[in-house]
Amino acid sequence: MATLTEFRRVAEQVSNWGRWGAADELGTLNFITPDKIAQAAGLVRHGRVFPLGVDFDSSGPQGAFKFRQNPVHVMTVDGGDARTMAQYGPQWAANGFGQEFGGFFAGEENPFRFNDDMIVMPLQAATQWDALSHVYYDEKLYNGFPADSVTSAGAFHCGIDKVDGKGITTRGVLLDLVRHRGADVFLEPGNPITPDELDEVAKAQGVEIGRGDIVLVRTGWWSRFQETRDGAEPYSGLDWMCAKWLHEREVAAVAADNLMVEDVVSGVEGTFLPMHMLCLRDIGLMLGEYWDLTALAADCAADGVYEFQLVAPPLRVVGAVGSPINPIAIK
């Protein structure tokens, strides 16, 4: 177990504050250059598409932790609602619908029908990106922006909307820890993934990690969740020192098929989620959680190719500290 003093020493070593200027809010996404994007596009050989997002529904992984719940999907208009509102509802509905749809509700022939709906959910309810404003310490966000710039009105610095203008399409690399360890389904708790093990997996798969890549780590947790529906089941994730490994390789982002990317056991005394703090606040490196890597991993194992074009833009939710996504890998 490391001390907070050791943690702060590593934080100084990996800090990217000022690297891209005092106003930078993109962090390591700056490593994704036009040349990198072109390289990623060149990895597409067969046109095989692998959606990496999970379902956004009421049976999702949330609920075990009370500050987040699963999405609530509500139909606001279905096939019969419009007619009912016009016939029995308030005057504005009768007048408005009658005028807009050419007398349809008065019984005239008109084939037009419609449905409408809405969703209420935490922005990080399922497959998502953590924005750089999501986690902080010592009252500072990434690049030294004040933590109190995140208010009830949203994040004025390092919000997810700052990311969308950049895109997020680059070379993706899958590191399949489940296959490497020979695990049945997932990496059970008690054996964190170390930087040395990440090197071992990359070597075994014949792939190198480089500047501007997004690293996807398969722990098997999502497959396990599909069996148990236990959103709080512990697992083995990345050891906190993997933040230094990611920094040294200048990767653009990291994502995993579990709920926190990093190991559930802190590894640093007196604190929680030290890798989140190092990545988001010090390195400026976004984390992706709840990605479904099952089908992609099977294809990579079959053809021996663990690199691909990855497309994973967030929603442009102004001031948000995270965003739902449906990333795709293309081979």
C-alpha positions in Angstrom: 0.0 0.0 0.0 1.5 3.3 -1.1 1.4 6.5 1.0 -0.2 9.8 0.0 3.3 11.2 -0.2 4.2 8.6 -2.8 1.0 9.3 -4.6 1.8 13.0 -4.8 5.3 12.3 -6.1 3.8 10.3 -9.0 1.3 13.1 -9.6 4.1 15.5 -10.1 5.9 13.1 -12.5 2.8 12.6 -14.7 1.4 16.1 -14.7 0.6 17.6 -18.1 -0.4 21.0 -16.7 0.8 23.7 -19.1 2.0 21.2 -21.7 -0.5 22.6 -24.3 -0.9 26.0 -22.8 -2.6 27.5 -19.8 -6.0 27.5 -21.5 -6.0 23.8 -22.6 -9.0 21.8 -21.6 -8.4 18.8 -23.9 -5.5 17.1 -22.2 -4.2 14.0 -23.9 -6.7 14.2 -26.7 -4.2 16.7 -28.1 -2.2 13.6 -29.1 -4.8 12.7 -31.7 -3.5 14.6 -34.7 -4.8 14.6 -38.3 -2.0 12.1 -39.1 -3.1 9.9 -36.3 -6.7 10.0 -37.5 -5.6 9.1 -41.0 -3.5 6.2 -39.6 -6.6 4.9 -37.8 -8.7 5.0 -40.9 -6.1 3.0 -42.7 -6.6 0.1 -40.2 -10.0 -0.7 -41.7 -9.6 -3.7 -44.0 -12.8 -5.6 -44.0 -15.5 -3.2 -42.9 -16.5 -5.1 -39.8 -18.2 -2.9 -37.2 -18.3 -3.7 -33.5 -20.6 -1.6 -31.3 -19.1 -1.3 -27.9 -22.0 0.4 -26.1 -24.3 -1.4 -23.7 -28.1 -1.0 -23.4 -29.4 2.1 -21.7 -32.4 0.7 -19.9 -34.0 0.0 -16.5 -32.0 -3.3 -16.1 -28.6 -1.6 -16.4 -25.7 -1.7 -13.9 -26.8 1.3 -11.7 -28.7 1.2 -8.5 -26.2 -0.5 -6.2 -24.6 2.9 -5.6 -27.4 5.2 -4.5 -26.2 8.4 -6.2 -26.9 7.0 -9.7 -29.9 5.1 -11.0 -30.7 3.3 -14.2 -32.3 5.2 -17.1 -36.1 5.8 -17.0 -37.6 5.8 -20.5 -41.0 7.4 -20.8 -43.3 7.6 -23.8 -44.7 11.2 -24.1 -46.8 10.5 -27.1 -47.9 7.1 -28.5 -50.2 6.1 -31.4 -53.4 7.1 -29.6 -52.3 10.1 -27.4 -52.5 12.8 -30.1 -56.1 11.9 -31.0 -57.1 11.7 -27.4 -55.5 15.1 -26.6 -57.3 16.7 -29.5 -60.6 15.2 -28.6 -60.6 15.5 -24.8 -57.6 17.5 -23.8 -57.0 21.2 -23.3 -58.0 23.8 -25.9 -54.4 24.4 -27.0 -54.1 20.7 -28.0 -57.3 20.6 -29.9 -56.5 23.9 -31.8 -52.8 23.2 -32.2 -53.1 19.6 -33.5 -56.1 20.4 -35.6 -54.3 23.2 -37.4 -51.0 21.4 -37.8 -52.3 18.2 -39.2 -54.9 19.5 -41.6 -58.1 18.5 -39.7 -57.0 14.9 -39.0 -58.5 15.0 -35.6 -61.8 16.2 -37.0 -62.0 12.9 -38.8 -60.6 13.9 -42.2 -58.4 11.3 -44.0 -54.7 11.8 -43.2 -52.1 9.0 -42.9 -49.8 10.8 -40.6 -49.2 9.3 -37.1 -46.3 9.9 -34.7 -44.7 8.8 -31.4 -42.5 10.7 -29.0 -40.5 9.9 -25.9 -38.0 11.1 -23.4 -35.3 9.7 -21.1 -34.3 10.6 -17.6 -30.9 9.3 -16.5 -27.5 10.1 -15.1 -25.1 10.9 -17.9 -22.8 8.2 -16.7 -25.5 5.5 -16.3 -24.0 3.1 -18.8 -21.3 3.3 -21.6 -19.7 6.7 -21.1 -16.7 9.0 -20.9 -15.6 10.7 -17.7 -14.9 14.4 -18.6 -11.7 15.9 -17.1 -14.0 17.9 -14.6 -15.4 14.7 -13.1 -12.7 14.1 -10.5 -10.3 16.5 -8.7 -8.4 17.0 -5.5 -6.8 19.9 -3.6 -9.5 22.2 -5.1 -8.0 22.0 -8.6 -9.2 20.5 -11.9 -6.9 19.5 -14.8 -4.4 22.2 -15.8 -5.0 24.2 -12.6 -8.5 25.3 -13.2 -10.3 26.0 -9.9 -12.6 23.3 -8.7 -15.3 25.8 -7.9 -15.7 26.6 -11.6 -17.9 23.5 -11.6 -21.2 24.9 -10.2 -24.9 24.0 -10.1 -25.0 25.5 -13.6 -22.4 23.0 -14.9 -18.6 22.8 -15.5 -17.3 26.1 -16.9 -13.9 24.4 -17.4 -13.0 20.9 -18.7 -16.7 20.0 -19.4 -17.5 17.2 -21.9 -18.7 19.8 -24.4 -15.0 21.0 -24.8 -14.2 17.5 -26.1 -16.8 17.2 -28.8 -15.2 19.8 -31.0 -12.1 17.6 -31.0 -14.0 14.5 -32.1 -12.4 11.3 -30.7 -11.6 9.0 -33.5 -8.2 7.4 -33.5 -6.3 4.1 -33.4 -7.8 1.8 -30.7 -5.9 -1.1 -29.2 -7.5 -3.9 -27.2 -5.6 -5.5 -24.3 -7.4 -8.7 -23.5 -6.6 -9.5 -19.9 -9.2 -12.2 -19.6 -7.6 -14.2 -22.5 -4.1 -13.5 -21.2 -4.8 -14.8 -17.7 -7.0 -17.7 -19.0 -9.9 -16.5 -16.8 -13.2 -18.3 -17.2 -15.3 -15.2 -17.4 -13.8 -12.2 -15.6 -10.9 -11.1 -13.5 -11.9 -11.9 -9.9 -10.9 -9.4 -7.2 -7.6 -9.6 -5.5 -5.1 -9.4 -8.4 -4.8 -5.9 -9.9 -3.5 -5.4 -13.4 0.0 -4.0 -13.2 2.0 -2.0 -15.7 4.3 -5.0 -16.3 1.3 -7.2 -17.1 0.0 -4.6 -19.6 3.4 -4.9 -21.4 3.2 -8.7 -21.3 -0.3 -8.7 -22.9 0.8 -6.2 -25.6 3.8 -8.4 -26.4 1.8 -11.6 -26.5 -0.7 -10.0 -28.8 2.0 -8.5 -31.1 0.8 -5.0 -30.7 2.5 -1.8 -29.6 0.9 1.1 -27.7 1.8 4.6 -29.0 1.1 8.3 -28.9 -2.6 9.1 -29.5 -3.9 5.6 -29.1 -6.9 4.7 -27.0 -6.3 1.6 -24.9 -9.3 -0.7 -24.3 -8.8 -3.1 -21.3 -11.0 -6.2 -21.2 -11.5 -7.5 -17.7 -14.7 -9.5 -18.4 -16.7 -7.6 -15.9 -19.5 -6.8 -18.3 -19.9 -10.4 -19.4 -20.1 -11.3 -15.7 -22.7 -8.7 -15.1 -24.8 -10.1 -17.9 -24.9 -13.3 -15.9 -25.4 -12.0 -12.3 -27.0 -8.5 -12.8 -24.9 -7.5 -9.8 -23.7 -4.0 -10.5 -21.6 -3.8 -7.4 -19.6 -7.1 -7.8 -15.9 -6.4 -7.2 -13.2 -7.3 -9.8 -9.6 -6.8 -10.6 -8.9 -3.6 -12.6 -5.9 -1.4 -13.3 -3.5 -0.8 -10.5 -3.1 2.9 -9.8 0.5 2.9 -11.1 -0.9 2.1 -14.6 -1.6 5.9 -14.8 2.2 6.3 -15.1 2.3 3.6 -17.8 -0.4 5.4 -19.8 1.4 8.7 -19.4 4.7 7.4 -20.5 3.1 6.0 -23.7 1.3 9.2 -24.4 -2.1 7.5 -25.0 -5.1 9.6 -25.7 -7.6 7.8 -23.4 -8.3 4.5 -21.7 -11.5 2.5 -21.4 -12.6 -0.7 -19.9 -15.6 -3.1 -19.6 -16.0 -2.5 -15.9 -17.5 0.2 -13.7 -14.4 2.2 -12.7 -11.5 1.1 -15.0 -9.1 0.9 -12.0 -9.0 -1.7 -9.3 -11.6 -1.5 -6.6 -8.8 -1.7 -3.9 -7.3 1.8 -3.8 -3.6 0.9 -3.5 -3.0 4.3 -1.8 -3.7 4.7 1.8 -6.2 7.3 2.9 -7.8 7.8 -0.5 -10.2 6.4 -3.1 -9.8 5.9 -6.8 -6.2 7.3 -7.0 -5.9 6.4 -10.7 -9.0 8.5 -11.5 -7.3 11.4 -9.7 -4.0 11.0 -11.6 -5.6 10.5 -15.0 -8.3 13.1 -15.0 -6.8 15.8 -12.8 -3.1 15.5 -13.4 -2.6 13.8 -16.8 -5.7 15.2 -18.5 -6.6 11.7 -19.7 -10.3 10.7 -20.0 -11.6 7.3 -18.7 -14.3 5.3 -20.4 -16.4 2.9 -18.4 -19.0 0.1 -19.1 -17.8 -0.7 -22.6 -18.8 -4.1 -24.0 -15.7 -5.6 -25.5 -16.9 -9.2 -25.8 -17.5 -9.4 -29.5 -14.5 -7.3 -30.4 -12.3 -9.5 -28.3 -13.6 -12.7 -30.0 -12.8 -11.2 -33.4 -9.4 -10.0 -32.4 -8.5 -13.5 -31.0 -9.8 -15.1 -34.2 -7.7 -13.0 -36.6 -4.9 -12.0 -34.3 -5.4 -8.3 -35.1 -5.8 -6.2 -31.9 -5.7 -2.7 -33.5 -8.6 -0.9 -35.3 -10.2 2.4 -36.0 -12.1 3.6 -32.9 -14.9 6.2 -33.1 -16.2 7.4 -29.7 -17.5 11.0 -29.7 -19.5 12.2 -26.6 -22.7 14.1 -26.7 -22.3 17.9 -26.7 -23.9 18.4 -23.3 -22.8 21.8 -22.3 -21.2 21.9 -18.8 -21.5 18.1 -18.3 -18.9 16.1 -16.4 -19.5 13.0 -18.4 -21.4 11.8 -21.4 -23.2 8.6 -22.7 -21.7 7.2 -25.9 -22.1 4.3 -28.3 -18.5 3.8 -29.4 -17.7 1.6 -32.4 -14.6 -0.3 -33.5 -14.0 -0.8 -37.2 -11.7 -3.5 -38.6 
